[in-house]
Amino acid sequence: MGVLEGKVAVITGAAMGIGRASALCFAREGAAVVVADIDDSGGNDTVDLVRAAGGQASFVHADVAQKSDVDAMVAHAVTTFGGLDLAHNNAGIAAPMALLADYPDDGWDRTIAVMLTGVYLCMKAEIPRMLERGGGAIVNTASGVGLVAYPRQAAYTASKHGVIGLTKVAALDYGSKGIRVNAICPGTAETPMVGTARERDPSIDAHLAALHPIGRIGTAEEIAEAALWLCSPAASFVLGVALPVDGGYVVP
Ligand SMILES: NC(=O)c1ccc[n+]([C@@H]2O[C@H](COP(=O)([O-])OP(=O)(O)OC[C@H]3O[C@@H](n4cnc5c(N)ncnc54)[C@H](O)[C@@H]3O)[C@@H](O)[C@H]2O)c1
């Protein structure tokens, strides 16, 4: 029997990358998974992959920056699978890179809307449904860049630092009510987001490997396994952490 048997999970940004790997991991452990994304085709492909592996999943189109979409996403979990126990708030975008004084304001606004306000809106909608079930667990995807800064990445760095702050507040507000809220801080993981960066700069691989003391970048599955652990009963005394899953990226 899987460690998430009988649980219902929402995973945002699950059409590809870390979110898809997380959907497959959570479903492997018995959770019924709501796959949420703005990419309908990729989201439905994730559902097919979960079902082909013997799991349960359902796709819902949701832009995490839109409160009405997020509310409908959580309602979808309740109507489709009967409630909500777990959430991996993970959707993200590749933010613009520029020196702060030159930073594009529209890029700042969209990055904060998706990566910070999105996590806020998701937790706000998810928590009441989890309280109805007597508790739950939430893991938010921050980043190594939630713990340290990256040059020319004002919006991404600020949004991910914000996700860690929000995670800690939610942990303090709801830990005693049975909801454990934690964050993961991935180092670089091989996902379509990294593929986009590689198209811009083909020499990026050697640079990225050198940033990680383990000598390589990670896989989406390695990040997803940490999210799974934080949502599992094995992490029952873990609350409010920002867990690096990063091959040592933030150690130096
Ligand atoms: N890959 C890495 O190296 C890395 C490192 C640190 C943190 N992260 C974080 O991990 C998360 C997942 O990244 P990834 O590498 O898997 O990226 P990805 O680009 O492979 O996948 C991101 C997913 O989010 C979806 N998405 C984008 N905007 C959305 C929105 N407004 N509403 C709903 N879904 C939306 C995309 O359609 C896509 O399916 C992000 O929060 C990212 O910042 C990634």
The ligand as an SDF file (V2000), in Angstrom:
LIG
                    3D

 44 48  0  0  0  0  0  0  0  0999 V2000
   13.9150   23.4310  -12.9780 N   0  0  0  0  0  0  0  0  0  0  0  0
   14.6800   24.0570  -12.1240 C   0  0  0  0  0  0  0  0  0  0  0  0
   15.9060   24.0580  -12.2410 O   0  0  0  0  0  0  0  0  0  0  0  0
   14.0790   24.7840  -10.9460 C   0  0  0  0  0  0  0  0  0  0  0  0
   14.9360   25.2120   -9.9230 C   0  0  0  0  0  0  0  0  0  0  0  0
   14.3970   25.8540   -8.8180 C   0  0  0  0  0  0  0  0  0  0  0  0
   13.0320   26.0620   -8.7370 C   0  0  0  0  0  0  0  0  0  0  0  0
   12.2300   25.6420   -9.7510 N   0  0  0  0  0  0  0  0  0  0  0  0
   10.7930   25.8860   -9.6160 C   0  0  0  0  0  0  0  0  0  0  0  0
   10.1160   24.6650   -9.7800 O   0  0  0  0  0  0  0  0  0  0  0  0
    8.8120   24.9160  -10.3030 C   0  0  0  0  0  0  0  0  0  0  0  0
    8.5930   24.0530  -11.5190 C   0  0  0  0  0  0  0  0  0  0  0  0
    9.5890   24.3860  -12.4760 O   0  0  0  0  0  0  0  0  0  0  0  0
    9.9320   23.4570  -13.7150 P   0  0  0  0  0  0  0  0  0  0  0  0
   11.3740   23.5450  -13.9130 O   0  0  0  0  0  0  0  0  0  0  0  0
    9.2600   22.1580  -13.5920 O   0  0  0  0  0  0  0  0  0  0  0  0
    9.2680   24.3560  -14.8630 O   0  0  0  0  0  0  0  0  0  0  0  0
    8.5430   23.9470  -16.2160 P   0  0  0  0  0  0  0  0  0  0  0  0
    8.5770   25.1480  -17.0680 O   0  0  0  0  0  0  0  0  0  0  0  0
    9.0970   22.6650  -16.7400 O   0  0  0  0  0  0  0  0  0  0  0  0
    7.0460   23.6920  -15.6960 O   0  0  0  0  0  0  0  0  0  0  0  0
    6.3120   24.7580  -15.1540 C   0  0  0  0  0  0  0  0  0  0  0  0
    4.8370   24.4600  -15.3230 C   0  0  0  0  0  0  0  0  0  0  0  0
    4.0960   25.5320  -14.7430 O   0  0  0  0  0  0  0  0  0  0  0  0
    3.0550   25.8630  -15.6410 C   0  0  0  0  0  0  0  0  0  0  0  0
    2.6180   27.2240  -15.4280 N   0  0  0  0  0  0  0  0  0  0  0  0
    3.2460   28.3800  -15.7760 C   0  0  0  0  0  0  0  0  0  0  0  0
    2.5150   29.4370  -15.4320 N   0  0  0  0  0  0  0  0  0  0  0  0
    1.3880   28.9490  -14.8400 C   0  0  0  0  0  0  0  0  0  0  0  0
    0.2510   29.5570  -14.2700 C   0  0  0  0  0  0  0  0  0  0  0  0
    0.0980   30.8870  -14.2560 N   0  0  0  0  0  0  0  0  0  0  0  0
   -0.7080   28.7600  -13.7410 N   0  0  0  0  0  0  0  0  0  0  0  0
   -0.5890   27.4150  -13.7790 C   0  0  0  0  0  0  0  0  0  0  0  0
    0.4760   26.7850  -14.3210 N   0  0  0  0  0  0  0  0  0  0  0  0
    1.4470   27.5430  -14.8480 C   0  0  0  0  0  0  0  0  0  0  0  0
    3.6360   25.6460  -17.0170 C   0  0  0  0  0  0  0  0  0  0  0  0
    2.6250   25.5320  -18.0220 O   0  0  0  0  0  0  0  0  0  0  0  0
    4.4200   24.3680  -16.7980 C   0  0  0  0  0  0  0  0  0  0  0  0
    3.6270   23.2280  -17.0030 O   0  0  0  0  0  0  0  0  0  0  0  0
    8.7500   26.4170  -10.5930 C   0  0  0  0  0  0  0  0  0  0  0  0
    8.1130   27.0720   -9.5070 O   0  0  0  0  0  0  0  0  0  0  0  0
   10.2140   26.8120  -10.6590 C   0  0  0  0  0  0  0  0  0  0  0  0
   10.4240   28.1610  -10.3450 O   0  0  0  0  0  0  0  0  0  0  0  0
   12.7130   25.0050  -10.8570 C   0  0  0  0  0  0  0  0  0  0  0  0
  1  2  1  0
  2  3  2  0
  2  4  1  0
  4  5  1  0
  4 44  2  0
  5  6  2  0
  6  7  1  0
  7  8  2  0
  8  9  1  0
  8 44  1  0
  9 10  1  0
  9 42  1  0
 10 11  1  0
 11 12  1  0
 11 40  1  0
 12 13  1  0
 13 14  1  0
 14 15  2  0
 14 16  1  0
 14 17  1  0
 17 18  1  0
 18 19  2  0
 18 20  1  0
 18 21  1  0
 21 22  1  0
 22 23  1  0
 23 24  1  0
 23 38  1  0
 24 25  1  0
 25 26  1  0
 25 36  1  0
 26 27  1  0
 26 35  1  0
 27 28  2  0
 28 29  1  0
 29 30  1  0
 29 35  2  0
 30 31  1  0
 30 32  2  0
 32 33  1  0
 33 34  2  0
 34 35  1  0
 36 37  1  0
 36 38  1  0
 38 39  1  0
 40 41  1  0
 40 42  1  0
 42 43  1  0
M  CHG  2   8   1  16  -1
M  END
$$$$
